[in-house]
């Protein structure tokens, strides 16, 4: 029941109501009728708790409203009073649907009720229209819908049927009757009494508020809490807390997300370091393609006798393929124990070198020496490999600039040229890399000698001559890793020379051996197997590469590049380079184990600090809400319900936090990748681990902080 006594209303010095009493029973409709300027609007300002000084006393039920402080009055306005004036004030920036949804969220009304009122008040077509664009009658209906959805005990409606057609007027009156039947107090100012029934009536006459008609209220049953209302209250409060404590919540989300991102960054950095120490060079070769011009029946990715040279025109076409960064020939030096030579009588012949020496020299001084055969025999003995009567074939492999061999060296001399494996360095007792050079003997490809039967080319055989070489050592590789470029390169390789040097060597030796080549060009030789004899004729005075090494800008482009290359010439075979360790040497595991332990230790320490920090932040947040918790407890919400509210809020923070955490994790990884001298890769395992770390840290800190806080409150 509402009772306002001792009304006194004046405008400036003019008194419009000098005495009066207004009583509104629960479950009653009260109509106020008076001409304009007689104080009706002021009475509505009093009833809506905006101008309490207009009455000597004002009570709702047993509560003395005039004795309430501002906070209590604001709570009454929020929960118990719905006021619609003739201006129909609304949230201008919202759409109609957003305005009504806002009213539902404040008062735990369902979207079903909202949809019912939208339909009844013919607002369906206006749902997505901005409030500020509504007409006067449309605004009035939206304001009334918001008031009914607010579910307040006191409804104050100023001319609710104004600017409406007959159908809308009847609908509005029907909704008012429903509110009355629910036990609400409804006050209406209207000049259209004919639409209303069963009401109390007041009028203003001769500066007095008089009762025209007053009926006794029908007792109404107090409304129970509807099923599901408690859950809606919990959800609403959780979202409100999430909003009102946005700084603290944002801080905890940011700190926790950043800590997990840094932990994952630390792990990926450590993992990258471990992978780097292992010399896992698959990443180097994953964007490298081999293009081989294979002849009939030859293997697709081998540089062997069945391949045909790739000419300059085709090389230019390969360079113009989209996503291709570089196109370089695969050329190498090779020991096959037999070398072509020019005999003293002017004929061509061959010589055999079963063992080729290799030396470490410093100026004119031989520091240490050995042979390739002894070195490889030692390796096979070490790994107990049965090679039988195998003759070791070894070569000098090409190095390309994109392979970053400098980064794979345990020692580096920037003035040097050639790279050697750690195994070969150990074999030659090379411990410190200063000004030493590697001196060795090796074969050089200078010519191709196609075999023909009639007009058909069956194969091309290399003409190889013996060479002496000496290069300053640039680096000692921690492990002997090389790309799998084909048949010749599947043998032992422990010496690596830049491709530019190999090209220069072949050109020099070709010119130096022109007399031999001229003899061979003019002197056919009969070379053939037991089943067939072929006449060998020199056809090309140079050894052109039949395999080219291409680099592409990304792994994703490999398929597209492959298709375009095969469209240039169907005989071109394209494969991805495979990296392998030919010597079998392994990285010392002790540094790796130490790196792993250090990385894991710091990661666990960071997580422990994170959990402790989050417990402190969340405990502080609960302490700030202690008065709110007491209020909720006094209004029938037990400890379990209060905890449920905070867990719901936690769920929203968790959802937001996971998104922020993954964004920060990606950003931290990209930043570390730009700084690290090796690749820092955020793998799928690390992505899952990040989520697991975040869930464990957040859930654990939430549970511990709630346990400590509520235990202290008891």
KALIN-V550626 format. One record per residue. N is the residue number from 1. SS is DSSP state (a for helix, b for strand, c for the rest). NEAR is the number of other C-alpha atoms within 8 Angstrom. D_FIRST is the distance of its C-alpha to the first C-alpha in whole Angstrom. Layout:
N:SS:NEAR:D_FIRST / N:SS:NEAR:D_FIRST
This chain:
1:c:10:0 / 2:b:12:4 / 3:b:12:7 / 4:b:13:10 / 5:b:11:13 / 6:c:10:17 / 7:c:13:17 / 8:c:12:21 / 9:b:11:22 / 10:b:11:26 / 11:b:7:29 / 12:c:4:31 / 13:c:5:32 / 14:b:6:31 / 15:b:10:28 / 16:b:12:26 / 17:b:15:22 / 18:c:11:23 / 19:b:10:20 / 20:b:12:17 / 21:b:11:13 / 22:b:9:11 / 23:b:8:7 / 24:b:11:6 / 25:c:10:5 / 26:c:12:5 / 27:c:16:9 / 28:c:14:9 / 29:b:13:12 / 30:b:13:12 / 31:b:12:16 / 32:b:12:17 / 33:b:12:21 / 34:c:9:23 / 35:c:5:27 / 36:c:6:27 / 37:c:6:27 / 38:c:10:25 / 39:c:12:22 / 40:a:12:20 / 41:a:6:21 / 42:a:8:20 / 43:a:8:17 / 44:a:9:16 / 45:a:10:18 / 46:a:13:15 / 47:a:8:12 / 48:c:12:15 / 49:c:9:15 / 50:c:7:19 / 51:c:8:19 / 52:a:9:17 / 53:a:6:20 / 54:a:9:19 / 55:c:12:16 / 56:c:9:17 / 57:b:11:14 / 58:b:13:11 / 59:b:13:8 / 60:b:10:6 / 61:c:6:5 / 62:c:5:8 / 63:b:6:10 / 64:b:10:12 / 65:a:10:13 / 66:a:8:16 / 67:a:5:17 / 68:c:9:17 / 69:c:6:20 / 70:a:6:21 / 71:a:7:22 / 72:a:8:18 / 73:a:11:17 / 74:a:8:19 / 75:a:9:18 / 76:a:9:14 / 77:a:11:16 / 78:a:7:18 / 79:a:10:16 / 80:a:11:12 / 81:b:13:13 / 82:b:13:16 / 83:b:9:17 / 84:b:14:20 / 85:c:9:22 / 86:c:8:25 / 87:c:5:27 / 88:c:9:26 / 89:c:7:27 / 90:c:7:28 / 91:c:7:30 / 92:c:7:33 / 93:c:7:36 / 94:c:10:34 / 95:b:11:35 / 96:a:13:33 / 97:a:9:33 / 98:a:8:33 / 99:a:12:29 / 100:a:13:28 / 101:a:10:29 / 102:a:8:28 / 103:a:12:24 / 104:a:14:25 / 105:a:9:26 / 106:a:8:23 / 107:a:10:21 / 108:c:10:23 / 109:c:11:24 / 110:c:7:27 / 111:a:8:30 / 112:a:6:30 / 113:a:9:26 / 114:a:13:27 / 115:a:8:30 / 116:a:8:29 / 117:a:9:27 / 118:a:11:30 / 119:a:9:32 / 120:a:8:29 / 121:c:11:29 / 122:c:7:33 / 123:c:12:33 / 124:a:7:35 / 125:a:6:38 / 126:a:7:36 / 127:c:9:36 / 128:c:8:38 / 129:c:9:38 / 130:b:11:37 / 131:a:13:34 / 132:a:6:36 / 133:a:6:38 / 134:c:9:36 / 135:c:6:36 / 136:a:7:33 / 137:a:9:31 / 138:a:9:32 / 139:a:11:30 / 140:a:11:27 / 141:a:10:27 / 142:a:11:27 / 143:a:12:25 / 144:a:10:22 / 145:a:12:24 / 146:a:11:23 / 147:a:14:19 / 148:a:11:19 / 149:a:13:21 / 150:a:13:19 / 151:c:9:16 / 152:c:12:13 / 153:c:10:10 / 154:b:11:10 / 155:b:13:13 / 156:b:14:14 / 157:b:12:17 / 158:b:10:20 / 159:c:11:23 / 160:c:13:22 / 161:c:10:25 / 162:c:6:28 / 163:c:6:31 / 164:c:9:31 / 165:c:6:33 / 166:a:6:32 / 167:a:7:32 / 168:a:10:29 / 169:a:11:27 / 170:a:9:27 / 171:a:10:26 / 172:a:11:23 / 173:a:10:22 / 174:a:8:22 / 175:a:9:21 / 176:a:9:17 / 177:a:8:17 / 178:a:8:18 / 179:a:13:15 / 180:a:14:13 / 181:a:9:15 / 182:c:9:14 / 183:c:13:10 / 184:c:14:9 / 185:b:17:8 / 186:b:15:11 / 187:b:12:12 / 188:b:13:16 / 189:b:12:19 / 190:c:12:22 / 191:c:6:25 / 192:c:7:25 / 193:a:6:23 / 194:a:5:26 / 195:a:8:25 / 196:c:8:21 / 197:c:5:20 / 198:c:5:17 / 199:c:12:15 / 200:b:12:14 / 201:b:12:16 / 202:b:13:16 / 203:b:11:20 / 204:b:13:21 / 205:b:8:24 / 206:c:4:27 / 207:c:11:25 / 208:b:10:22 / 209:b:13:18 / 210:b:10:18 / 211:b:8:16 / 212:b:8:19 / 213:b:8:17 / 214:c:8:14 / 215:c:6:14 / 216:c:5:12 / 217:c:8:10 / 218:c:5:12 / 219:c:5:12 / 220:c:9:12 / 221:c:5:14 / 222:c:5:13 / 223:c:5:15 / 224:c:4:18 / 225:c:6:20 / 226:c:5:23 / 227:c:5:26 / 228:c:6:28 / 229:a:9:25 / 230:a:8:26 / 231:a:7:29 / 232:a:9:28 / 233:a:9:26 / 234:a:12:29 / 235:a:11:31 / 236:a:11:28 / 237:a:9:29 / 238:a:12:32 / 239:a:10:33 / 240:a:8:31 / 241:a:10:33 / 242:a:12:36 / 243:a:7:35 / 244:a:6:34 / 245:c:8:37 / 246:a:9:39 / 247:a:6:42 / 248:a:9:42 / 249:a:10:42 / 250:a:8:44 / 251:a:8:47 / 252:a:10:47 / 253:a:12:47 / 254:a:11:50 / 255:a:8:52 / 256:a:14:52 / 257:a:16:53 / 258:a:11:56 / 259:a:11:57 / 260:a:14:57 / 261:a:15:59 / 262:a:10:61 / 263:a:11:62 / 264:a:12:63 / 265:a:12:65 / 266:a:10:67 / 267:a:11:67 / 268:a:13:69 / 269:a:11:71 / 270:a:11:72 / 271:a:10:73 / 272:a:12:74 / 273:a:9:77 / 274:a:11:78 / 275:a:9:78 / 276:a:9:80 / 277:a:9:82 / 278:c:8:83 / 279:c:10:84 / 280:c:8:82 / 281:c:8:84 / 282:a:8:82 / 283:a:7:80 / 284:a:9:83 / 285:a:13:84 / 286:c:10:81 / 287:c:13:82 / 288:b:12:85 / 289:b:12:87 / 290:b:15:91 / 291:b:13:93 / 292:b:15:96 / 293:b:13:99 / 294:b:16:100 / 295:c:9:103 / 296:c:5:103 / 297:c:6:102 / 298:c:9:101 / 299:c:6:98 / 300:c:9:95 / 301:c:14:95 / 302:c:13:98 / 303:c:12:100 / 304:c:8:103 / 305:c:8:107 / 306:c:12:105 / 307:b:15:103 / 308:c:9:104 / 309:c:9:104 / 310:c:11:101 / 311:c:7:102 / 312:a:6:101 / 313:a:6:100 / 314:a:8:97 / 315:a:10:96 / 316:a:8:95 / 317:a:9:93 / 318:a:10:91 / 319:a:10:90 / 320:c:7:89 / 321:c:10:86 / 322:c:5:83 / 323:c:9:81 / 324:b:14:85 / 325:b:9:85 / 326:b:9:89 / 327:b:12:92 / 328:b:7:94 / 329:b:10:97 / 330:c:12:98 / 331:c:10:101 / 332:c:12:102 / 333:b:12:106 / 334:b:13:107 / 335:b:10:110 / 336:c:8:111 / 337:c:8:114 / 338:b:10:117 / 339:b:14:117 / 340:b:12:119 / 341:b:10:122 / 342:b:11:125 / 343:c:8:128 / 344:c:5:131 / 345:c:4:133 / 346:c:7:130 / 347:c:8:129 / 348:b:11:125 / 349:b:8:125 / 350:b:9:122 / 351:b:8:122 / 352:b:7:120 / 353:c:8:118 / 354:c:5:116 / 355:c:8:115 / 356:c:11:113 / 357:b:10:113 / 358:b:12:110 / 359:b:13:110 / 360:b:14:108 / 361:b:13:110 / 362:b:10:110 / 363:c:6:112 / 364:c:5:115 / 365:b:6:114 / 366:b:9:113 / 367:b:8:111 / 368:b:9:110 / 369:b:10:111 / 370:b:11:111 / 371:b:10:111 / 372:a:11:108 / 373:a:9:109 / 374:a:8:109 / 375:a:11:106 / 376:a:10:105 / 377:a:8:107 / 378:a:8:105 / 379:a:9:102 / 380:a:11:103 / 381:a:8:104 / 382:a:7:101 / 383:c:6:99 / 384:c:6:102 / 385:c:7:102 / 386:c:5:105 / 387:c:6:106 / 388:c:4:110 / 389:c:4:112 / 390:c:5:110 / 391:c:4:111 / 392:c:8:108 / 393:c:9:107 / 394:b:11:105 / 395:b:16:104 / 396:b:12:102 / 397:b:13:99 / 398:b:12:97 / 399:b:10:94 / 400:c:8:92 / 401:a:7:90 / 402:a:5:87 / 403:a:8:87 / 404:c:8:87 / 405:a:9:90 / 406:a:7:89 / 407:a:5:86 / 408:a:9:87 / 409:b:11:90 / 410:b:8:90 / 411:b:9:93 / 412:b:10:93 / 413:c:11:96 / 414:c:5:95 / 415:c:6:99 / 416:c:10:100 / 417:c:10:100 / 418:b:14:100 / 419:b:12:97 / 420:b:13:98 / 421:b:13:97 / 422:a:11:96 / 423:a:11:98 / 424:a:10:101 / 425:a:12:101 / 426:a:9:101 / 427:a:9:104 / 428:c:11:106 / 429:c:7:104 / 430:c:9:102 / 431:c:6:100 / 432:c:5:99 / 433:c:11:99 / 434:c:5:101 / 435:c:8:104 / 436:c:11:105 / 437:b:12:106 / 438:b:14:106 / 439:b:12:110 / 440:b:11:110 / 441:b:11:112 / 442:b:13:110 / 443:b:13:111 / 444:b:14:110 / 445:b:13:110 / 446:b:15:112 / 447:b:14:113 / 448:b:15:112 / 449:b:13:114 / 450:b:13:113 / 451:b:13:115 / 452:b:13:116 / 453:b:9:118 / 454:c:4:119 / 455:c:5:116 / 456:b:6:113 / 457:b:9:112 / 458:b:9:111 / 459:b:10:110 / 460:b:13:110 / 461:b:9:112 / 462:b:11:111 / 463:b:11:114 / 464:b:12:113 / 465:b:11:115 / 466:b:10:115 / 467:b:8:114 / 468:b:8:114 / 469:b:9:110 / 470:b:8:109 / 471:b:10:106 / 472:b:12:104 / 473:b:16:101 / 474:b:12:97 / 475:b:15:95 / 476:b:14:95 / 477:b:14:93 / 478:c:11:91 / 479:c:12:91 / 480:c:15:93 / 481:b:10:91 / 482:b:10:92 / 483:b:9:91 / 484:b:10:92 / 485:c:14:95 / 486:c:10:97 / 487:a:9:100 / 488:a:11:102 / 489:a:11:99 / 490:a:9:98 / 491:c:11:101 / 492:b:12:101 / 493:b:14:99 / 494:b:12:99 / 495:b:11:100 / 496:b:12:98 / 497:b:13:99 / 498:b:12:98 / 499:a:13:98 / 500:a:6:100 / 501:a:8:102 / 502:a:13:103 / 503:a:9:104 / 504:a:8:106 / 505:a:9:108 / 506:a:11:109 / 507:a:9:110 / 508:a:8:112 / 509:a:10:114 / 510:a:11:114 / 511:a:7:116 / 512:a:7:118 / 513:c:8:119 / 514:a:8:120 / 515:a:8:124 / 516:a:10:122 / 517:a:10:120 / 518:a:8:123 / 519:a:11:125 / 520:a:11:123 / 521:a:10:122 / 522:a:6:126 / 523:c:7:126 / 524:c:9:125 / 525:b:7:124 / 526:b:8:124 / 527:b:8:121 / 528:b:9:120 / 529:c:6:119 / 530:c:5:121 / 531:c:5:120 / 532:c:6:120 / 533:b:9:121 / 534:b:10:120 / 535:b:12:121 / 536:b:12:119 / 537:c:13:119 / 538:c:11:118 / 539:c:8:115 / 540:b:8:113 / 541:c:9:114 / 542:c:8:111 / 543:c:10:108 / 544:c:8:105 / 545:c:10:102 / 546:c:14:101 / 547:b:15:97 / 548:b:12:95 / 549:b:13:92 / 550:b:13:89 / 551:b:11:86 / 552:b:14:82 / 553:c:9:79 / 554:c:8:77 / 555:a:8:77 / 556:a:5:75 / 557:a:10:78 / 558:a:10:80 / 559:a:7:80 / 560:a:7:80 / 561:a:12:83 / 562:a:9:85 / 563:a:8:85 / 564:a:9:86 / 565:a:12:89 / 566:a:12:90 / 567:a:7:90 / 568:a:7:92 / 569:c:7:95 / 570:c:7:94 / 571:c:8:97 / 572:b:11:95 / 573:b:13:93 / 574:b:13:90 / 575:b:9:88 / 576:b:10:86 / 577:c:12:88 / 578:b:10:87 / 579:b:11:88 / 580:b:8:90 / 581:b:10:91 / 582:c:11:95 / 583:c:10:96 / 584:c:6:94 / 585:c:8:93 / 586:c:6:90 / 587:c:8:88 / 588:c:6:87 / 589:a:6:84 / 590:a:6:84 / 591:a:7:82 / 592:a:10:80 / 593:a:8:79 / 594:a:8:78 / 595:a:10:76 / 596:a:11:74 / 597:a:8:74 / 598:a:8:73 / 599:a:11:70 / 600:a:9:68 / 601:a:8:68 / 602:a:8:67 / 603:a:11:64 / 604:a:8:63 / 605:a:8:63 / 606:a:10:61 / 607:a:13:58 / 608:a:8:58 / 609:a:8:57 / 610:a:11:55 / 611:a:12:53 / 612:a:9:53 / 613:a:8:52 / 614:a:13:49 / 615:a:12:48 / 616:a:9:47 / 617:a:10:45 / 618:a:11:43 / 619:a:12:43 / 620:a:8:42 / 621:a:9:39 / 622:a:10:37 / 623:a:8:38 / 624:a:7:36 / 625:c:8:33 / 626:a:8:33 / 627:a:7:30 / 628:a:7:28 / 629:a:9:29 / 630:a:8:28 / 631:a:8:24 / 632:a:11:25 / 633:a:11:26 / 634:a:7:23 / 635:c:6:21 / 636:c:6:23 / 637:c:9:26 / 638:c:8:29 / 639:a:7:33 / 640:a:6:34 / 641:a:9:31 / 642:a:12:32 / 643:a:9:35 / 644:a:9:35 / 645:a:12:33 / 646:a:9:36 / 647:a:8:38 / 648:a:11:37 / 649:a:13:37 / 650:a:9:40 / 651:a:8:41 / 652:a:10:40 / 653:a:11:42 / 654:a:10:45 / 655:a:8:45 / 656:a:9:46 / 657:a:12:48 / 658:a:11:50 / 659:a:8:51 / 660:a:11:51 / 661:a:14:54 / 662:a:12:56 / 663:a:8:56 / 664:a:11:57 / 665:a:15:59 / 666:a:10:61 / 667:a:8:61 / 668:a:11:63 / 669:a:13:65 / 670:a:8:66 / 671:a:8:67 / 672:a:11:69 / 673:a:11:71 / 674:a:6:72 / 675:a:6:73 / 676:c:9:74 / 677:c:4:78 / 678:c:8:78 / 679:c:7:75 / 680:c:12:72 / 681:c:8:70 / 682:c:9:67 / 683:c:6:67 / 684:a:6:65 / 685:a:6:65 / 686:a:10:64 / 687:a:10:61 / 688:a:8:60 / 689:a:9:61 / 690:a:12:59 / 691:a:9:56 / 692:a:8:56 / 693:a:10:57 / 694:a:12:53 / 695:a:9:51 / 696:a:8:53 / 697:a:11:52 / 698:a:12:49 / 699:a:8:48 / 700:a:9:50 / 701:a:13:48 / 702:a:12:45 / 703:a:8:45 / 704:a:9:47 / 705:a:12:44 / 706:a:11:41 / 707:a:8:43 / 708:a:9:44 / 709:a:11:41 / 710:a:8:39 / 711:a:7:41 / 712:a:6:41 / 713:a:5:37 / 714:c:4:38
